[in-house]
Each structure stands twice: as structure tokens, then as C-alpha cells.
Amino acid sequence: MKADVTLADLPLRPELVGEEPYGAPQLDVPVRLNVNENPFPPSPHVRQEMADAVVATACEVNRYPDREAWALRQALAAYLGHGVTPEMVWAANGSNEVMVHVLSAFGGPGRSVLSFTPTYSMYPEYARNTHTTYLTAPRRPDHTLDAALVMDAIAEHDPTVVVITTPNNPTGTPTPLDVIGDVLAGTDAIVVVDEAYQEFSHDPDATSLTLLPEHGNLVVSRTMSKAFAFAGGRLGYLAANPAIVDALRIVRLPYHLSAQTQALALVALANAGEMLGQVDVLRRVRDEALFRLPAMGVEVVPSDANFCLFGRFADRHDVWQRLLDRGVLVRETGPAGYLRVSAGTPEEMERFYAALAEVLAEGAPREKGES
Ligand SMILES: Cc1ncc(COP(=O)(O)O)c(C=O)c1O
């Protein structure tokens, strides 16, 4: 083959032709409120512990890391509580990779995964990459789910994997535990409850972890990227029956979690109180947005996560651009007309409100209708 090949010359899988790499714009602007990160960096003492831990791994960097990430799984089990043991925990490079493991083991050709839209935009990509058919059913107009809606969709599609995201991204909508319990009672599909934003919810203890003892097909997915302020560390994890974890151990690449990732995550978990110390602040920032935005004349969708949808703009891209022109990056995602703003520091939020007030004063035609 010639040396100056382009993508068009390569034998790319047909379903990937024309696809773009996924990702929100990574722009270097003063106020970044677009990917639901925790805006507070770790304290100097946690930073030092992390640096020391990485130096310690360097002494043995000639060796492969612990393939089973056992110490980390022990620490994650202790953090989760609710009777979760290390055998029930699986971890990978972000919950993105955890979900790819789940679909590699339980999806695949001739099988499907079902989710409820609008929801997290990476799910179709996990499905595509694992040759799993991606199916969706719409949420109710207020973005909630009930057991009948979920069970009807399961009956219609017969998926091997069902994903329920609570609080949901991008709407922030929680799904009550009794709905999830009813779904689990009615299906043998693998039910993944994606609790990426659980720590921000009004009642973090109302978690599907409490349903694990009764349901062998339940997977509770979590991440350290959000409340835990560890997005750069790339650590996602899940809790499930040990048999499910055994299935994931078959499909993972050997040594998938580097020694440095494991060491850094262990430091973060050892300092859980501090890493999670700003969650209350971020909850208050979120709750404030839920009344401040309507006071400015825009609609918001009630949220239990560290972000909320606001709108509805006749031209949301124009509003997104004009906020960006003022140094504020939000996310253009979700149902038509909405933008999503993550809970930033109180100072960042003041800059966001000031920028939005200017944009609205200039004129930003709104759409009317149900959210
Ligand atoms: C619902 C949901 N699940 C999972 C993730 C992935 O998180 P990570 O791969 O950083 O662990 C995100 C990130 O935005 C999310 O919104």
C-alpha cells in the first residue's frame, strides 16, 4: 500500500465509515461547565500522597501490575458498603471501559442492549464497538421511567442487557428504587443501573446496591470521575454478583489497569472524605441553578445530578456560541432546544449567570412547550 494513505484507503469496518471520534469539545476557556466534572482539585496533602504513590510504583515499573487489582477492589468494596465484597467489584479505566466489558461479555452479534432516551450518548458507541444492537425506548415526557414502560420495552425487544441511568444524563432525572426492583423481578436480562451521579442525588443511600443480595442479574455501575473528583485518574467500577465479575474477567485485556492508576485510586479512596468534601457545595450549586435559571426566564429540567438542562432556545447553538464567546463552555446536548450546564464552583457559576444574562438581554428566542 502507498505510504500516504488516508482513512478512505483503509479496510475500516463498514459500520465505522463516516463516524467521528466521540467527545465534547475540549476548549481552553476560563469557565468549563460541559463534562460534569467536579471543579475542585485535590488538596496539597492529597496531591503529595498521590505523587509519593506514583514514585513507589516506579520502583517496580519493570513488573506487570496486579492483574486482579485486588487491593483496589477491596478499597472500592469498603467504600460502597451495603455488604459489597471485593469479589463483587470490578474496575477498569473509567466506567466507559467497564461498560465495554459488560457488553463484550453479555452483548455481541445477534444480541441487543436497551436504554431509555434521552440518555448518555456513549451507550450507542459501546454497543457499536462490541457488535451489539443498540435499541432505545423513549422516557415519559417528563423524562421519568416507570416499571410498565421498561417492562413493555423489554417484552418488545427481548434484550440481553438493559441500561437504566439514575440520575439520568443529560436530564438529571432519578428512577425510584421500587421501579428498579420491579424491573429486576420481571426479567432475566442483565440490568445495568448506571449510578455515575449517585453521590449527588438527594438520597445517595437510596441505591440499587441494596438490591444486589436478591438479584443475580443486577449490575450497579459507578465512577470516580464525578463526585470523587478523579476524572483524570480514569477509574470506573461496578458491583454485581461474583459470577458476573467472573464473566468480565474473561473479556478484559490482561493488566488493563496500570500500576499508577491503581495506586492513585487507592490514595483517592483512602482520602474519600476529602475527595468527596465538596459534594454538598455542588448539590447546593445545582439546587440554586434550579431556581435561579427559571427566575431569569428560562426553563430547567429538575435534576438530581451535578448538572441541569436549561432552555428551550429556538437556536441553542447560537446561545452556546455566545456563552463561549464570553468564556463559558456549556454542553450542547439533550432534547431539542436545551443546553446542559455542570455545577461549577460558586465563582464559576456567577460568571455563567452573568454571561447568560447578557445573552438573554441581547435576545435569545425561546421555544415553548413541555420539557
Ligand atoms: C451516565 C454516565 N455514565 C458513565 C459515564 C462515564 O464516566 P467515566 O468513563 O469517566 O467513568 C458518564 C460520563 O459522563 C456518564 O454521564
The ligand as an ORCA input file, in Angstrom:
! r2SCAN-3c Opt
* xyz 0 1
  C     -24.232      8.368     32.871
  C     -22.742      8.263     32.709
  N     -22.173      7.057     32.822
  C     -20.852      6.927     32.679
  C     -20.027      7.991     32.402
  C     -18.577      7.736     32.152
  O     -17.716      8.147     33.117
  P     -16.200      7.683     33.158
  O     -15.869      6.887     31.935
  O     -15.424      8.949     33.255
  O     -16.080      6.829     34.389
  C     -20.579      9.267     32.287
  C     -19.723     10.433     31.971
  O     -20.127     11.486     31.646
  C     -21.982      9.389     32.430
  O     -22.574     10.582     32.280
*
